[in-house]
Structure formats: structure tokens, C-alpha cells
Amino acid sequence: VQLQASGGGLVQTGGSLRLSCSASGSITSITIRAWYRQAPGKERELVARIIRGGSTDYADSVKGRFTISRDNAENTVWLQMKMLKPEDTAVYYCYVRKGLRAEFWGQGTQVTVSS
């Protein structure tokens, strides 16, 4: 599976961005699609995930502000980010799990929120 992320950029506090992650290759048997982020000096953390069947989970810090969604073919996952804060500044990575163990990561996309 190859993942291509896009949509990052520079935005002011309170602004919005939408990240996209397109999957190609063998995209059957995908069980989880997710977005992670990593800020400088911090560990990578889960931001949001969408599980086969459509249920979603969010980090407490983004609940009510971020929304993860996907197209029916599983080709693309989006992360709509609203009311952005400086603490949302990070490199955002898209992630796919196939089955129970196979994991794939996209290249990161930088999100910078200025105060």
C-alpha cells in the first residue's frame, strides 16, 4: 500500500485545514485508517482513526474540532481540522493497517498554526 498525504500548510489560530490521504496498491482488507501527528520533541500520537465499519475515535485534544472521514472505496481519507490551535502544530502522518499486523505509513505533511 502506498499512501500520499497532502493538505498541510500554515494557518492562523482558529483557522481550518483539510488533510487528504490517498491510498494505492493493494487496498483490500484494510481494517484501520488513521492520522497520527508528531510535534518537535514529542512522541508520535494518534489523532483520529476510522475503523472498518465506520466507527471513529479521536484524541481528547481534538474532539469536537477534527473530523475523520473516508470515501466508500477506501481510496481516500480526510481529516477536517477546525478551530486550530498552536498546539496542533506538528507533522501529520496518515496510516493504514491491513488485517491484524500489516502497517503502512505515508510521508508526513506539516501543519503549522501561528498564534
C-alpha positions as CSV (number, residue, x, y, z in Angstrom):
1,V,0.0,0.0,0.0
2,Q,1.3,3.4,-0.9
3,L,0.0,6.4,0.9
4,Q,0.1,10.0,-0.3
5,A,-0.7,12.8,2.1
6,S,-1.5,16.4,1.3
7,G,-3.2,19.5,2.5
8,G,-0.8,20.7,5.2
9,G,0.2,24.3,5.5
10,L,0.4,27.4,7.6
11,V,-2.8,28.8,9.2
12,Q,-3.6,31.2,11.9
13,T,-5.2,30.2,15.2
14,G,-8.8,29.5,14.7
15,G,-8.4,28.6,11.1
16,S,-9.1,25.4,9.3
17,L,-7.3,22.9,7.1
18,R,-8.3,19.6,5.4
19,L,-5.7,16.9,5.0
20,S,-6.1,14.2,2.4
21,C,-4.5,10.7,2.3
22,S,-4.9,8.7,-0.9
23,A,-4.1,5.0,-0.9
24,S,-3.0,3.0,-3.9
25,G,-1.8,-0.5,-4.4
26,S,-3.4,-3.4,-2.6
27,I,-6.0,-1.7,-0.5
28,T,-8.2,-4.7,0.2
29,S,-8.5,-5.9,3.8
30,I,-7.9,-2.5,5.3
31,T,-9.1,-2.6,8.9
32,I,-8.0,0.8,10.2
33,R,-7.2,4.2,8.6
34,A,-5.8,6.9,10.8
35,W,-4.0,10.1,11.2
36,Y,-1.1,10.5,13.6
37,R,1.0,13.6,14.4
38,Q,4.4,14.3,15.8
39,A,5.4,17.6,17.2
40,P,9.0,18.6,17.7
41,G,10.5,16.8,20.8
42,K,7.3,14.7,21.3
43,E,6.3,11.2,20.5
44,R,4.0,10.4,17.6
45,E,0.4,10.3,18.8
46,L,-2.9,9.1,17.4
47,V,-5.1,12.0,16.3
48,A,-8.1,10.1,14.8
49,R,-8.9,6.8,13.3
50,I,-11.7,5.2,11.4
51,I,-12.3,1.5,11.6
52,R,-13.8,-0.9,9.1
53,G,-17.5,-0.5,9.6
54,G,-17.2,3.2,10.1
55,S,-16.7,3.8,13.8
56,T,-14.3,6.6,14.7
57,D,-12.0,7.5,17.6
58,Y,-10.4,10.8,18.4
59,A,-7.7,12.1,20.7
60,D,-9.3,14.0,23.5
61,S,-7.3,17.1,22.5
62,V,-9.1,17.2,19.1
63,K,-12.6,16.0,19.9
64,G,-15.2,18.5,18.6
65,R,-12.7,20.2,16.3
66,F,-11.4,17.5,13.9
67,T,-13.4,15.0,11.8
68,I,-12.0,12.0,10.0
69,S,-13.9,10.6,7.0
70,R,-13.3,8.3,4.1
71,D,-14.7,7.6,0.7
72,N,-16.6,4.3,0.1
73,A,-13.9,2.8,-1.9
74,E,-11.3,3.4,0.9
75,N,-9.1,5.2,-1.5
76,T,-9.1,8.4,0.3
77,V,-9.3,9.5,3.9
78,W,-9.7,13.1,5.0
79,L,-9.0,14.9,8.2
80,Q,-11.0,18.1,8.5
81,M,-9.4,20.3,11.1
82,K,-11.2,23.3,12.5
83,M,-10.6,25.8,15.3
84,L,-6.9,25.1,15.0
85,K,-4.6,25.9,17.9
86,P,-0.8,26.5,18.1
87,E,-0.5,23.1,19.9
88,D,-1.9,21.4,16.8
89,T,1.4,22.3,15.1
90,A,3.0,19.0,14.0
91,V,3.9,16.8,11.1
92,Y,0.8,14.8,10.4
93,Y,1.1,11.2,9.1
94,C,-1.5,9.0,7.5
95,Y,-1.6,5.4,8.5
96,V,-3.2,2.2,7.3
97,R,-3.5,-1.2,8.9
98,K,-4.3,-4.3,6.8
99,G,-5.6,-7.3,8.7
100,L,-4.1,-7.6,12.2
101,R,-0.5,-6.6,11.6
102,A,0.5,-5.0,8.3
103,E,1.1,-1.3,8.8
104,F,1.8,1.4,6.3
105,W,2.7,5.0,6.7
106,G,2.5,7.9,4.4
107,Q,5.0,10.7,4.3
108,G,4.3,13.5,6.7
109,T,2.6,16.8,5.9
110,Q,3.5,19.8,8.0
111,V,0.7,21.7,9.8
112,T,1.8,25.0,11.4
113,V,-0.7,27.1,13.4
114,S,0.5,30.6,14.2
115,S,-0.6,32.4,17.3
